[in-house]
């Protein structure tokens, strides 16, 4: 029987069993494909989750709104016909100092209420400007509740059909509002709002309370691009035909800074292989990256190699078939100067001393950063 050492290391053209210092994440489902002619493992692609960062503190914003204005008591009791709810529109802009405080100003046309009386007809044009404090309270990553409080300058021009010329009113009133905003993208948000102004007008043209319900679209300047974070995934299952050397791989074997083996599909496949071929003997070698002291890494590599051997023994593999060696931080398969390289160097290699020609299920080495 030919003696073939079959190292489970991707960097050398075969497959490795990595052991990570990070906590394992919950894997997501992955699909399986079969290609009996392929002699290499296909790469697993990570799913990406786009997350919006919070709006930048200290930025300007500009928006427009459309809505419906209603005037409480505008027509009086003597009106034969009254239109006291009208279409309105406006612009607004402000400066967002932090996540909860902004100063805002705006200008709005509140439409043209009118009424018909026995003595003639009356109509009005209502315009307003406001300077307010806007206070936000986040409900979720994208949804905020807000209130606006401040002063509203109202200009009303009234025309009566039986009187020559127009009369007008202009004064400041108290404005209050309550609304909800929803973040659409990096720069855009939409908001719905109910606004109340108490007692617009004066004694010369009449007074009424103003209600305005609107929806607005806002553009926020100078915002960061969305954060793209890789989602840890379970490696996709592949079916490969492997002649010499035989290769198996597993994903995370240990929890953070632990020597306890996590139940692992590739280790179970290794047990199945060793059970099917009782003449197989294997050498189990533990490796680490260069994080921490050399003595600590040596001890950790030995403990993890022993843990894998203990796992195989518990599954019925005789200890006489297993040789355990701790290699510490020696023989890196990638650069320890990068995070991905350190992930690849934290591994356990299993070397066989027999030749097998068999189609086995294997899994890709994890493509994750910690």
Backbone torsions as a table, in degrees:
resi	resn	phi	psi	omega
1	UNK	NA	129.4	178.8
2	UNK	-67.6	141.8	177.7
3	UNK	-97.4	113.4	-178.7
4	UNK	-122.2	123.6	173.4
5	UNK	-87.1	121.5	-174.8
6	UNK	-112.1	93.6	-175.1
7	UNK	-82.1	132.6	-178.2
8	UNK	-89.4	67.0	-176.0
9	UNK	-133.5	118.5	-178.6
10	UNK	-63.6	-40.5	-174.2
11	UNK	-60.9	-22.7	179.7
12	UNK	-102.8	13.9	175.6
13	UNK	101.4	-3.6	174.0
14	UNK	-123.0	-159.9	-167.8
15	UNK	-111.7	148.9	-179.3
16	UNK	-121.8	160.1	173.8
17	UNK	-106.0	101.6	-175.6
18	UNK	-79.4	149.4	171.8
19	UNK	-124.7	117.3	-171.9
20	UNK	-97.4	149.5	174.8
21	UNK	-82.1	-10.8	-177.3
22	UNK	-92.4	159.0	175.7
23	UNK	-65.4	138.2	176.8
24	UNK	-70.0	140.5	177.6
25	UNK	-95.1	160.9	177.7
26	UNK	-67.8	121.3	-176.5
27	UNK	-76.5	156.7	174.4
28	UNK	-105.3	155.6	-176.5
29	UNK	-60.9	148.9	175.8
30	UNK	-137.3	155.7	-174.3
31	UNK	-89.6	163.5	-179.6
32	UNK	-117.3	145.1	174.3
33	UNK	-132.5	159.0	179.5
34	UNK	-126.1	127.0	177.9
35	UNK	-144.7	90.5	-174.2
36	UNK	-67.9	-10.5	-179.9
37	UNK	-94.6	-10.0	-177.5
38	UNK	-83.3	131.3	-179.5
39	UNK	-109.8	14.2	176.2
40	UNK	-132.6	156.7	177.4
41	UNK	-84.1	136.4	178.7
42	UNK	-78.9	150.0	-177.7
43	UNK	-74.1	146.0	176.3
44	UNK	-94.3	130.7	178.1
45	UNK	-95.7	136.4	179.6
46	UNK	-81.8	143.8	170.7
47	UNK	-80.9	139.7	-178.1
48	UNK	-109.2	137.9	178.3
49	UNK	-110.7	121.2	179.4
50	UNK	-87.2	125.7	178.1
51	UNK	-121.5	134.3	178.2
52	UNK	-85.1	128.5	173.8
53	UNK	-72.4	160.8	176.8
54	UNK	-60.5	156.0	174.1
55	UNK	-57.4	141.1	179.1
56	UNK	-63.5	135.7	170.1
57	UNK	-67.5	143.0	178.4
58	UNK	74.5	54.8	177.0
59	UNK	-134.9	154.2	175.9
60	UNK	-89.3	154.6	174.0
61	UNK	-142.3	155.3	-177.2
62	UNK	-142.7	140.7	-178.4
63	UNK	-155.7	171.9	175.6
64	UNK	-131.9	154.5	-178.4
65	UNK	-139.9	151.1	174.7
66	UNK	-126.4	145.3	-179.2
67	UNK	-169.7	-169.9	-175.7
68	UNK	-124.3	123.8	179.6
69	UNK	-100.2	138.9	176.5
70	UNK	-131.0	137.9	-176.4
71	UNK	-116.6	120.4	-176.8
72	UNK	-88.0	112.1	179.1
73	UNK	82.6	19.9	-176.1
74	UNK	-71.6	-32.6	-172.4
75	UNK	-95.3	-15.5	-176.9
76	UNK	76.7	-178.6	-175.7
77	UNK	-90.1	-12.2	-175.4
78	UNK	-94.8	0.8	-177.6
79	UNK	-70.5	134.5	174.6
80	UNK	-78.9	-32.0	179.0
81	UNK	-147.3	139.9	-173.5
82	UNK	-141.8	128.0	171.3
83	UNK	-114.1	95.4	-176.3
84	UNK	-113.0	16.9	169.6
85	UNK	-130.1	129.3	-170.1
86	UNK	-139.1	163.8	176.7
87	UNK	-80.4	140.3	177.9
88	UNK	-136.3	162.0	179.1
89	UNK	-154.7	159.6	-179.6
90	UNK	-170.1	174.9	176.1
91	UNK	-121.1	151.8	176.4
92	UNK	-148.8	159.6	177.4
93	UNK	-159.2	160.8	-178.4
94	UNK	-166.6	-176.8	178.2
95	UNK	-127.0	121.9	-178.9
96	UNK	-92.3	107.8	-177.8
97	UNK	-74.9	-41.0	178.1
98	UNK	-152.1	-165.9	-173.3
99	UNK	-68.6	-16.6	-174.4
100	UNK	-125.7	-7.8	-173.4
101	UNK	-129.7	131.6	176.1
102	UNK	-145.9	153.7	169.0
103	UNK	-107.3	136.0	-172.4
104	UNK	-139.3	145.3	173.3
105	UNK	-133.1	158.7	-179.3
106	UNK	-165.2	169.1	176.5
107	UNK	-136.9	137.8	-173.5
108	UNK	-141.4	138.8	167.4
109	UNK	-97.1	119.7	-175.7
110	UNK	-95.9	13.5	174.4
111	UNK	89.4	-167.9	-171.9
112	UNK	-131.0	87.6	173.0
113	UNK	-69.1	150.1	178.5
114	UNK	-149.1	165.3	-178.6
115	UNK	-152.2	154.3	177.0
116	UNK	-118.5	130.4	-179.7
117	UNK	-122.0	168.8	177.2
118	UNK	-66.1	-23.3	-178.7
119	UNK	-95.7	-3.7	-178.9
120	UNK	145.3	-174.9	-177.9
121	UNK	-109.3	152.5	177.5
122	UNK	-135.5	143.0	176.8
123	UNK	-144.3	160.7	-178.1
124	UNK	-145.1	152.3	170.4
125	UNK	-113.1	127.9	-175.2
126	UNK	-118.3	123.0	178.4
127	UNK	-125.8	153.2	180.0
128	UNK	-150.4	154.4	171.0
129	UNK	-133.3	150.8	-177.9
130	UNK	-141.1	149.0	171.9
131	UNK	-127.7	117.9	-170.2
132	UNK	-138.8	162.8	166.3
133	UNK	-97.5	132.3	178.9
134	UNK	-112.6	124.7	-178.7
135	UNK	-115.9	127.2	-176.7
136	UNK	-110.2	148.8	172.9
137	UNK	-135.5	115.4	-177.4
138	UNK	-72.2	133.2	174.6
139	UNK	-99.6	-40.8	174.7
140	UNK	-140.8	-173.6	178.0
141	UNK	-59.5	-32.2	-175.5
142	UNK	-110.5	-16.8	-172.0
143	UNK	-111.2	129.7	175.4
144	UNK	-122.9	143.4	165.4
145	UNK	-97.9	143.4	-179.3
146	UNK	-144.0	160.8	172.0
147	UNK	-134.3	148.8	175.5
148	UNK	-122.4	133.8	-179.5
149	UNK	-136.1	132.9	179.0
150	UNK	169.9	-155.5	-177.6
151	UNK	-105.9	143.8	178.5
152	UNK	-123.7	123.8	175.9
153	UNK	-92.4	120.8	-176.9
154	UNK	-112.9	128.8	174.2
155	UNK	-117.6	122.4	-177.9
156	UNK	-124.7	127.3	177.0
157	UNK	-114.4	119.7	-173.3
158	UNK	-114.6	139.2	179.2
159	UNK	-126.8	131.5	177.0
160	UNK	-117.7	129.6	-171.5
161	UNK	-62.9	-27.6	-176.0
162	UNK	-94.1	1.0	-178.6
163	UNK	-121.6	133.2	179.4
164	UNK	-73.1	131.8	178.1
165	UNK	86.2	171.0	-178.1
166	UNK	-109.6	157.4	171.4
167	UNK	-118.1	155.2	-175.4
168	UNK	-143.0	164.4	178.4
169	UNK	-144.1	139.9	174.5
170	UNK	-148.2	127.0	-179.0
171	UNK	-163.5	166.9	177.2
172	UNK	-93.1	140.7	176.9
173	UNK	-134.1	167.0	178.0
174	UNK	-84.5	130.3	178.7
175	UNK	-113.1	137.4	172.1
176	UNK	-140.2	149.4	-179.1
177	UNK	-152.8	163.6	176.7
178	UNK	-141.8	134.5	-177.2
179	UNK	-155.6	177.3	178.1
180	UNK	-133.5	135.0	176.9
181	UNK	-116.4	150.6	179.8
182	UNK	-130.7	127.0	-178.9
183	UNK	-81.3	121.1	-177.8
184	UNK	-87.9	-38.6	-174.0
185	UNK	-159.3	-165.9	-179.3
186	UNK	-55.3	-41.8	-174.6
187	UNK	-115.6	-15.1	-171.0
188	UNK	-109.7	143.8	171.8
189	UNK	-143.0	158.9	177.7
190	UNK	-123.5	147.0	-179.6
191	UNK	-141.2	145.0	173.0
192	UNK	-115.0	144.3	-170.0
193	UNK	-152.3	143.5	168.0
194	UNK	-111.3	128.9	-176.4
195	UNK	-123.5	140.3	179.7
196	UNK	-129.2	132.0	173.4
197	UNK	-125.0	126.3	-173.6
198	UNK	-87.8	121.4	167.8
199	UNK	64.3	57.4	175.3
200	UNK	-75.6	157.8	-176.9
201	UNK	90.0	-174.7	178.1
202	UNK	-146.8	-172.0	-175.6
203	UNK	-67.8	-23.1	-177.0
204	UNK	-77.2	-32.1	-178.6
205	UNK	-116.3	-8.2	-177.4
206	UNK	100.5	159.2	-178.3
207	UNK	-126.2	153.1	174.4
208	UNK	-158.0	160.4	173.6
209	UNK	-86.1	140.3	-177.4
210	UNK	-106.3	127.3	174.9
211	UNK	-118.3	132.0	-178.9
212	UNK	-137.2	118.7	177.9
213	UNK	-109.4	125.2	-170.7
214	UNK	-141.8	164.8	170.2
215	UNK	-127.3	135.9	-175.5
216	UNK	-130.1	153.6	176.6
217	UNK	-118.4	127.6	-171.8
218	UNK	-121.5	138.5	173.2
219	UNK	-110.5	127.8	-179.3
220	UNK	-105.5	124.8	-176.7
221	UNK	-83.3	153.8	170.2
222	UNK	57.7	55.4	179.5
223	UNK	-105.5	150.6	178.0
224	UNK	-71.4	153.1	174.3
225	UNK	-69.1	154.4	177.9
226	UNK	-58.5	148.9	177.4
227	UNK	-87.4	124.2	177.5
228	UNK	-101.1	113.0	-178.8
229	UNK	-112.8	128.0	177.8
230	UNK	-67.4	137.0	175.9
231	UNK	-93.8	121.2	178.4
232	UNK	-57.1	132.9	-177.9
233	UNK	-129.5	153.5	172.1
234	UNK	-72.8	134.3	-179.4
235	UNK	-60.2	144.1	-179.3
236	UNK	-67.8	141.2	178.7
237	UNK	-77.0	134.0	178.7
238	UNK	-128.0	149.6	174.1
239	UNK	-112.1	116.7	-174.9
240	UNK	-129.3	147.4	174.4
241	UNK	-95.0	120.5	-176.0
242	UNK	-120.2	124.6	178.1
243	UNK	-96.1	-85.9	179.9
244	UNK	-132.1	125.0	-0.5
245	UNK	-86.7	158.8	173.8
246	UNK	-73.0	135.5	-176.6
247	UNK	-130.8	134.4	171.8
248	UNK	-127.0	153.8	174.4
249	UNK	-140.3	154.9	175.5
250	UNK	-134.5	161.2	177.7
251	UNK	-85.6	-129.5	-175.7
252	UNK	-72.9	126.0	179.7
253	UNK	-94.1	-28.6	-173.2
254	UNK	-131.8	150.1	170.4
255	UNK	-72.4	176.8	-176.2
256	UNK	-56.8	124.5	174.6
257	UNK	53.9	33.9	-173.9
258	UNK	-119.4	156.4	174.0
259	UNK	-114.7	14.6	177.6
260	UNK	-90.4	123.3	-177.2
261	UNK	-73.7	131.1	173.8
262	UNK	-85.3	139.5	177.4
263	UNK	-52.0	129.2	-167.7
264	UNK	-141.6	133.8	-176.4
265	UNK	-62.6	-42.9	-176.9
266	UNK	-68.7	-34.7	174.8
267	UNK	-65.0	-39.0	177.4
268	UNK	-64.4	-36.8	174.7
269	UNK	-64.6	-36.7	177.0
270	UNK	-63.6	-42.7	176.5
271	UNK	-59.5	-44.4	179.9
272	UNK	-60.7	-41.3	178.9
273	UNK	-63.2	-46.3	-178.7
274	UNK	-67.5	-32.8	177.6
275	UNK	-69.4	-39.5	-178.9
276	UNK	-70.6	-28.1	-177.2
277	UNK	-125.4	82.3	-174.5
278	UNK	-64.7	-13.5	177.4
279	UNK	-80.4	-12.4	-179.6
280	UNK	-64.4	134.1	166.7
281	UNK	-121.9	144.3	-176.3
282	UNK	-129.0	151.4	172.6
283	UNK	-109.8	126.2	-177.5
284	UNK	-108.3	119.1	-175.7
285	UNK	-119.3	125.6	178.2
286	UNK	-98.3	139.2	179.2
287	UNK	-132.4	156.0	173.3
288	UNK	-131.9	173.6	168.3
289	UNK	-85.1	-169.8	-178.0
290	UNK	-96.5	14.7	173.9
291	UNK	-70.6	137.9	-179.3
292	UNK	84.1	178.6	-177.6
293	UNK	-74.7	159.0	-180.0
294	UNK	-64.0	-39.2	-179.5
295	UNK	-65.8	-41.8	179.2
296	UNK	-63.6	-43.9	-179.5
297	UNK	-64.2	-38.0	178.1
298	UNK	-63.0	-45.3	-179.1
299	UNK	-65.4	-42.0	-179.6
300	UNK	-64.2	-41.1	-179.9
301	UNK	-64.3	-39.6	177.8
302	UNK	-65.2	-43.8	-178.5
303	UNK	-63.8	-38.7	-178.3
304	UNK	-73.2	-37.3	175.3
305	UNK	-63.5	-41.3	177.2
306	UNK	-64.8	-35.9	179.9
307	UNK	-64.7	-39.7	177.3
308	UNK	-65.8	-41.9	178.2
309	UNK	-62.8	-40.4	178.9
310	UNK	-64.1	-37.8	178.0
311	UNK	-61.8	-45.0	179.7
312	UNK	-64.9	-38.8	179.1
313	UNK	-63.6	-42.2	178.1
314	UNK	-60.8	-27.0	179.7
315	UNK	-87.9	5.9	174.3
316	UNK	103.0	5.7	178.8
317	UNK	-85.2	127.0	-177.1
318	UNK	-66.7	138.2	-177.4
319	UNK	-63.9	-23.6	180.0
320	UNK	-66.0	-16.6	-179.7
321	UNK	-91.2	-2.9	-172.4
322	UNK	-118.1	133.4	172.9
323	UNK	-120.1	129.7	-174.5
324	UNK	-113.1	130.9	179.0
325	UNK	-138.1	133.2	172.7
326	UNK	-100.3	124.0	-176.5
327	UNK	-104.1	-5.6	179.7
328	UNK	61.7	-134.1	-177.1
329	UNK	-96.4	12.5	-179.9
330	UNK	-76.8	165.7	174.5
331	UNK	51.8	52.9	177.2
332	UNK	-64.9	143.8	177.4
333	UNK	-96.1	-5.9	178.9
334	UNK	-151.2	170.9	-178.7
335	UNK	-71.9	134.2	174.9
336	UNK	-81.1	2.4	179.4
337	UNK	-82.3	-11.0	179.6
338	UNK	-120.3	155.3	180.0
339	UNK	-64.1	-44.2	-179.9
340	UNK	-64.0	-37.3	178.0
341	UNK	-64.3	-41.2	178.5
342	UNK	-64.3	-36.8	176.3
343	UNK	-59.4	-43.2	-178.9
344	UNK	-68.1	-31.5	-178.2
345	UNK	-76.9	-20.0	176.4
346	UNK	-85.4	99.0	-168.6
347	UNK	-154.6	166.6	168.3
348	UNK	-125.3	124.3	177.7
349	UNK	-98.6	141.8	176.2
350	UNK	-124.0	120.8	-177.2
351	UNK	-113.2	131.0	180.0
352	UNK	-98.4	155.1	177.5
353	UNK	-115.2	21.8	177.6
354	UNK	-130.7	163.0	-179.2
355	UNK	-103.9	125.6	-178.5
356	UNK	-128.1	140.1	172.9
357	UNK	-123.7	101.6	-172.6
358	UNK	-156.1	146.6	174.0
359	UNK	-85.9	121.2	-177.6
360	UNK	-124.9	155.5	172.4
361	UNK	-84.8	134.2	177.8
362	UNK	-137.7	168.0	177.8
363	UNK	-125.1	149.3	-179.6
364	UNK	-66.1	152.6	171.8
365	UNK	-66.1	145.6	-175.3
366	UNK	-66.9	142.6	176.3
367	UNK	-113.2	80.2	-174.6
368	UNK	-141.0	154.2	175.8
369	UNK	-116.5	148.4	-177.2
370	UNK	-131.4	NA	NA
